[in-house]
Amino acid sequence: MQPKDRLLALAIIVVWGVNFVVIKVGLAGVPPMLLGTLRFLLVVFPAIVFIPRPRIPLRMLVAYGASISLGQFAFLFYAMAVGMPAGLASLVLQSQVFFTVAIAAFWLGEPLRWHNLAGMAIAAGGLALIGAGAAQGPGGMTAAGFGLTLCAALCWATGNIVSKKIGPVDLLGLVVWGALIPILPFAALSYWFEGPGRIVEALGHVPGKAIFAVCYLAFAATLFGYTMWGRLLTRYPASKVAPLTLLVPVVGLVSAHVLLGEDLGVAQWLGAAVVMAGLLLNVFGNRVWVGKTPTRRQT
């Protein structure tokens, strides 16, 4: 990966890591399905007036919007609304890495080498350490929140593969027009789960923090984050790009501790270090191994 793309990946990691704190702030003033509706309305309008629709089949546009936008955030927002802490949500959602690499191997035929598998195994151990340590503290996750966040991770992984199948395309157009897909389903879910009375009340008394949250989710996390993420996925194999998001829970846990007061214990710090070790092995393991392989002597 080129240095400029590594810096871009780092910026995405920071934006997405803080994103979970912002979601928690938004949910304090707006119910989850309404928050999703407002988020994607702001992504789409007025941008859709100026940005042309990407030249891809409608079914691929629907698949992208339904998986990476509707599915991921409907599950994630509801998970956090029913008690999933922000830091732990950032952790559990990164199981998308394993889903993405597995789907890419079976659907796209991308190779799985020893360093990919070893790096994933080490990173999984680090995630388990973080989760086990957090579950012992006051910020323990609920079973419902954990299950819903896993569903969100699977939807994100599916969207990654759809993006990979779409290939080179106007990524800003893909994100904007893909965001059109979840608006009506989110609105219907809000009407069904939250009811018209709660919708009217929430819209009539939106606090300033919730307005900031909606703007951050729309412009930073969605327009910037997913446009640049899609660009990385089209340039590099999914097995190299997807594991980079294993750093997101490190940012998520730290920002949740600093900004929301969620506890961060020794186990979380140790787990974060193990996750980074697995990430380094996954990305650079083959290069190191090749460098150490002795060359055949000339005769």
C-alpha positions, 0 to 999 in steps of 0.5 A: 500500500502506498504511503498516501493510501496509508495516511488515508486509511488512518484518517478513515480509522480516526473518523470511524473510531470517534463515530461511535461516540457521536452515534451515542450522542445522537441517540440521546436526542433522536431514536435510532431509526429516525437517526438513520433517516436523518443521516441519509437524508443529509447525505443525499440532499442536496448532493444528489442534484449535483452528482450524477448517478454512477454507471452501474446496474440498478441491482448493484446500487440497491445491493450496496445501499441495502447492505452497507447503509440500511442493514449495517446502521439499522442493526448498529443504531438499534444495538446501541439504543438497547444498551451496547456501549460505544467502545464495545460497539466499535470492537464487535463491529470489526468482526466484519473483517473476518466476514469480508475476508471469508466472503472474498475468498469464497465468492471472489476467489481471493487467496488466503495465505498463511499470514492472513490466517495467522494475523486474523487468529492473533487479532481475534485473540486480541478482540477477545481479550478486549471483550472479556476485559470490558464485559467484567466491568460496568460497561459490559455488553448486552446479549441483544446488543452483541447479536445485533452488532454482529448482524451489522458487521455481516451487512458491512462485510457484504457491502464491502464485497458488493463494492469490490464487485462494482469495481472502478466507479465514481465513488462519491456518486456511489455513496450519495446515490447508494444513500438514497436506498435506505431513506424510505426503509428507515422512515418506515422502520421509524414509523413502525418501531418508534411511532408518529408521536415520538417522531414528532416529539423528537423532531420538535425538540432536537438538541444541538448535540444531536444536530452535530451528530447527524452532520458528523454521521452524514459528512464525515463518517459517510461521505468522506469515510465510505468514499475513501474506503471504497477507493481503497477496496478497488485498489487493493485486495480485500484481505489487505484493506479490511483488516485495517479497520481492526484499529477502529476499536482502539480509537473507539475505546479510547474516545469512549473512555475520554468523552463518555467516561466508559472504562478502559482497563488493562485487558483492553490495552493489552488486547489492543496491542495484540490486535495491532500485532495481528494487523501488522502480521496480516499486512506485512507478514508475507513481505517479511517471510519472502525477505527471509527466504534464502535464494538459490545459489547459482551454479 
